[in-house]
Amino acid sequence: MENKTLLGPRSQVNATTGQFPYPFSAPGYGGNIARRLQVLTADVSPAQNSGARYFVEGHYVTADDATAGNGLNNRVLP
């Protein structure tokens, strides 16, 4: 079982190096679905959204990627 208390905010991750502060500072949360992707059932109901396609994106930043010389791939340029 995962432990959401170990997940810090993405805003505190250095996208170039993959480093992040620990312990991190983040607002508190509560409930079983806090800090998870949430969507209304009606928004994904096949009866109401015939033919719809859904996409989810994930982005993982790791320190070993930067060590391999790929750290600049993760930066968001202005």
Order of alpha helices (4+ residues) and beta strands (2+ residues): alpha
